[in-house]
Amino acid sequence: AILAILTSVVSDNMIAASRRAQAERDVVEKAEEYVQREARLQTLFKEIDTSGSGTISEEEWKSMLQDPGLFHELCEATGLAERDLVELFGYLAVDARILRRRSGVDSIPERLKYVDHNVLSYENFIEHLREEGGPADKRSVLRLMARIQAMEISMERRL
């Protein structure tokens, strides 16, 4: 009976150690995949960013989606379908005029000083992909609610 208990304890410890080791390998593998994904996307976006501004314009984005090779590479690198990519661009792209107002004209690249359409910072896009598919925690929902309230107050003051 004691031998059976000892065998059970040793087996449980080995299983737990094996699970911890697998979890550690998964974390390392996920980090390596992210680094590769980020490098692929940086290369892709720099190829598309004809102005060299660090942003992708709506025209550049649409052009990328229409080019079969670039589109395939974008889907592979992000793991997203076209509908999701279009949706993500819509969420993350900002009006360049707002970007100038937030940053101050002196702190943005010269190439963006006179742009008046939506642009997507590819650094911002890549960073959001890191969290894509993760659950929304309570803090992120509260942060969103606070931003919405601040925007409502700002809009009311303008009226």
C-alpha positions in Angstrom: 0.0 0.0 0.0 2.9 2.4 0.9 4.5 1.6 -2.5 1.3 2.5 -4.3 1.1 5.8 -2.5 4.7 6.6 -3.2 4.3 5.7 -6.8 1.2 8.0 -7.0 3.0 10.9 -5.4 6.0 10.5 -7.7 3.7 10.2 -10.7 1.8 13.3 -9.7 5.0 15.3 -9.3 6.3 14.2 -12.6 3.1 15.1 -14.4 3.0 18.6 -12.7 6.7 19.2 -13.6 6.0 18.1 -17.2 3.0 20.5 -17.4 5.1 23.4 -16.1 7.9 22.6 -18.5 5.4 22.5 -21.4 3.8 25.8 -20.3 7.3 27.4 -20.3 8.0 26.0 -23.7 4.7 27.4 -25.0 5.5 30.9 -23.6 8.9 30.9 -25.3 7.4 29.6 -28.5 4.7 32.2 -28.5 7.3 35.0 -27.9 9.4 33.7 -30.8 6.4 33.6 -33.1 5.5 37.1 -32.2 9.0 38.3 -33.0 8.9 36.6 -36.4 5.4 38.0 -37.0 6.5 41.5 -36.1 9.6 41.3 -38.4 7.4 40.1 -41.3 4.9 42.9 -40.7 7.6 45.5 -40.4 9.1 44.4 -43.7 5.7 44.3 -45.4 4.6 47.7 -44.1 7.9 49.4 -45.0 7.5 48.1 -48.5 3.9 49.5 -48.7 4.7 52.8 -46.9 5.6 54.8 -50.0 5.9 58.0 -48.1 8.2 56.6 -45.4 6.0 58.2 -42.7 5.7 55.1 -40.5 2.0 55.0 -41.3 -0.1 53.4 -43.9 -2.7 55.6 -45.7 -6.1 54.3 -46.6 -5.0 54.2 -50.3 -1.8 52.2 -49.4 -3.9 49.8 -47.3 -6.5 49.2 -50.1 -3.6 48.8 -52.6 -2.1 46.1 -50.3 -5.4 44.3 -50.0 -5.8 44.2 -53.8 -2.3 42.9 -54.4 -2.6 39.0 -54.2 1.0 38.5 -53.0 1.0 41.3 -50.4 -2.5 40.3 -49.3 -1.5 36.7 -48.8 1.6 37.7 -46.8 -0.5 40.1 -44.6 -3.0 37.3 -43.9 -0.2 34.8 -43.1 1.7 37.2 -40.9 -1.4 38.4 -38.9 -3.4 35.2 -38.9 -6.5 37.3 -39.8 -9.0 37.1 -42.7 -9.7 40.0 -45.0 -12.8 41.1 -43.2 -10.9 41.2 -39.9 -8.1 43.2 -41.5 -10.5 45.8 -42.9 -12.3 46.0 -39.6 -9.0 46.4 -37.7 -7.8 49.2 -40.0 -11.1 51.0 -39.4 -10.7 50.7 -35.7 -7.0 51.7 -35.5 -6.7 54.3 -38.3 -6.9 57.9 -37.2 -7.4 61.1 -39.1 -4.0 62.6 -39.7 -5.3 66.0 -38.6 -6.2 64.6 -35.2 -2.7 63.0 -35.0 -1.1 66.4 -35.7 -3.3 68.0 -33.0 -2.4 65.4 -30.4 1.3 65.2 -31.2 2.0 68.8 -32.0 3.1 69.8 -35.5 6.8 69.8 -34.6 6.8 66.2 -33.2 5.4 64.4 -36.3 7.3 63.5 -39.5 7.3 66.2 -42.2 5.6 63.8 -44.5 2.5 63.8 -42.3 2.2 67.6 -41.7 -0.1 68.1 -44.7 -2.0 64.8 -44.9 -5.7 65.0 -44.4 -6.9 61.5 -44.5 -7.0 58.4 -42.2 -3.6 56.8 -41.5 -2.6 53.7 -39.6 0.6 53.7 -37.6 2.0 50.2 -38.3 3.7 50.2 -34.9 0.2 50.6 -33.3 -1.2 47.9 -35.6 1.5 45.4 -34.7 1.1 46.2 -31.0 -2.6 45.6 -31.1 -2.1 42.3 -32.9 -0.1 41.1 -29.8 -3.3 41.3 -27.8 -5.7 40.2 -30.6 -7.9 37.3 -29.6 -7.2 37.8 -25.9 -10.1 38.2 -23.5 -11.1 41.7 -22.6 -10.5 42.1 -18.9 -12.5 44.3 -16.6 -9.7 46.9 -16.5 -9.6 47.3 -20.3 -13.4 47.7 -20.3 -13.3 50.3 -17.6 -10.5 52.1 -19.5 -12.7 52.2 -22.6 -15.7 53.5 -20.6 -13.5 56.2 -19.1 -12.4 57.3 -22.6 -15.9 57.3 -23.9 -17.1 59.5 -21.0 -14.2 61.9 -21.6 -15.1 62.1 -25.2 -18.8 62.8 -24.3 -17.7 65.6 -21.9 -15.5 67.1 -24.6 -18.2 67.0 -27.2 -20.7 68.6 -24.8 -18.3 71.4 -24.0 -18.0 72.2 -27.7 -21.8 72.4 -28.1 
